[in-house]
Structure formats: structure tokens, C-alpha cells
Amino acid sequence: MKSLEELKKIREKAKENLRLREAAEGTQIQVSMGTCGIAAGARDVMMALMDELAKRQRTDVVVTQTGCAGLCDKEPVITVKLTGESDVVYGDLNAERAREIVANHIVNGQIVSNYVLQVKEG
């Protein structure tokens, strides 16, 4: 760290990342972070989701973590919850696929069928 201004920028970025992880109404992305999910790369998926949302300035989307989804052979797994729509569970993810889901499902409202494990009617 070379200056107070640099420290302030780091602080603001950390605050924004924390805000993205707090539960709220509206669009949510839940990342399964059980032991098997973490071992399969769920942390990289979560970081890619938060980075892509930040790049697109989507402050209306909340990213949270959950425990094991019971889909160990399909980890990393995320669930996209859009208000008024069915929940979509995606699996076999990596950072690139997570970014694709943000671009297509979150931004454009189109489910990325290649990675869908389940659609939960609700």
C-alpha cells in the first residue's frame, strides 16, 4: 500500500463485495459451498460471479453461499433466483461458465440450458 487513497479504494471494493453477499429481496445467486463444492472450485465460481456482476454494475443482484446441495458429482453448483420466476439450478460450473450465466440469465433473462440441472417451479 502506497497511499491513503489506495487504502480507501480497497476499503470501498471490500464493502461492495460484502454488500453483494448479503441476503435481500430480488435477484439472488446461491453458491453451494459444501466441502465437495469447495474442492471442485466453488470459490472460483463465486469470485467470478461477483467480479462479473461488479463489471456490469449490477448492484441489484445478491450473491450468497449455502451448504451442500447434495449434488456432489455436479459441483460447483449455483441456484439463480429471480423474483417471480422458477429457481434454476446450474452445475458442472467453472469461472467462465459462471460469467456466461451472468451475461445470459441475469442480464438477458435467457436460461443457459447447457448447464441446467433442475428448474424448481415455485
C-alpha positions in Angstrom: 0.0 0.0 0.0 1.5 3.3 -1.1 -1.1 5.9 -0.1 -4.2 6.6 1.9 -6.2 6.9 -1.4 -5.2 3.3 -2.3 -6.4 2.1 1.1 -9.7 3.9 0.6 -10.2 2.2 -2.8 -9.5 -1.2 -1.3 -12.0 -0.5 1.5 -14.7 0.6 -0.9 -14.2 -2.6 -3.0 -14.4 -4.8 0.1 -17.6 -3.0 1.2 -19.2 -3.6 -2.2 -18.2 -7.3 -2.2 -19.8 -7.7 1.3 -22.9 -5.9 0.1 -23.2 -8.4 -2.8 -23.1 -11.3 -0.4 -25.9 -10.1 1.9 -29.3 -11.6 1.6 -32.1 -9.3 0.2 -35.2 -9.3 -1.9 -34.8 -9.5 -5.7 -32.3 -11.5 -7.7 -30.1 -13.9 -5.8 -27.4 -16.3 -6.8 -26.7 -19.0 -4.2 -23.4 -20.8 -4.4 -23.2 -24.3 -2.8 -20.1 -24.2 -0.6 -20.1 -27.6 1.0 -16.7 -29.4 1.2 -17.2 -31.1 -2.2 -18.2 -27.8 -3.8 -15.2 -26.0 -2.5 -12.9 -28.9 -3.6 -14.5 -28.7 -7.1 -13.9 -24.9 -7.4 -16.9 -23.2 -5.9 -14.8 -20.3 -4.5 -13.5 -19.5 -8.1 -17.1 -19.6 -9.3 -18.3 -17.3 -6.5 -15.4 -14.8 -7.2 -16.2 -14.9 -11.0 -19.9 -14.2 -10.3 -19.1 -11.2 -8.1 -16.5 -9.9 -10.5 -18.8 -10.1 -13.5 -21.7 -8.5 -11.6 -19.4 -5.7 -10.5 -18.1 -5.2 -14.1 -21.6 -4.9 -15.3 -22.5 -2.6 -12.3 -25.3 -5.0 -11.3 -25.8 -3.9 -7.7 -29.3 -5.3 -7.6 -28.0 -9.0 -7.5 -27.1 -10.6 -4.3 -24.6 -13.5 -4.1 -24.8 -15.8 -1.1 -23.4 -19.1 -0.1 -25.2 -22.2 1.1 -24.1 -25.6 2.3 -24.0 -28.8 0.4 -26.7 -29.2 -2.3 -26.4 -33.0 -2.3 -25.2 -32.9 -5.9 -21.5 -33.8 -5.3 -20.9 -35.2 -8.7 -22.2 -32.0 -10.3 -20.3 -29.4 -8.2 -19.7 -26.5 -8.4 -23.5 -25.8 -8.2 -25.3 -22.5 -8.1 -29.0 -21.6 -7.9 -30.3 -18.5 -9.6 -33.4 -17.0 -8.0 -35.2 -14.3 -10.0 -38.3 -12.7 -8.4 -41.5 -14.2 -9.9 -39.7 -16.9 -11.8 -38.7 -20.5 -11.2 -35.4 -21.2 -9.5 -32.7 -22.6 -11.8 -30.0 -24.9 -10.5 -26.8 -24.9 -12.6 -24.0 -27.5 -12.2 -20.6 -28.5 -13.5 -19.5 -24.9 -13.4 -16.2 -23.0 -13.6 -15.4 -19.3 -13.7 -16.0 -19.0 -17.4 -19.4 -20.7 -17.3 -20.4 -18.6 -14.3 -19.7 -15.4 -16.2 -21.8 -16.8 -19.1 -24.7 -17.4 -16.7 -24.5 -13.7 -15.6 -24.4 -12.5 -19.1 -27.2 -14.6 -20.4 -29.5 -15.4 -17.5 -29.1 -12.5 -15.2 -28.6 -9.7 -17.8 -30.7 -11.0 -20.7 -33.2 -13.3 -19.0 -32.2 -16.4 -21.0 -31.6 -19.7 -19.2 -28.3 -21.3 -20.2 -29.6 -24.8 -20.8 -26.2 -26.4 -21.3 -25.6 -26.3 -17.5 -29.1 -26.7 -16.1 -29.5 -29.5 -13.5 -33.0 -28.6 -12.4 -35.7 -26.0 -12.7 -37.7 -25.6 -9.4 -41.2 -24.5 -10.1 -42.2 -22.1 -7.4 
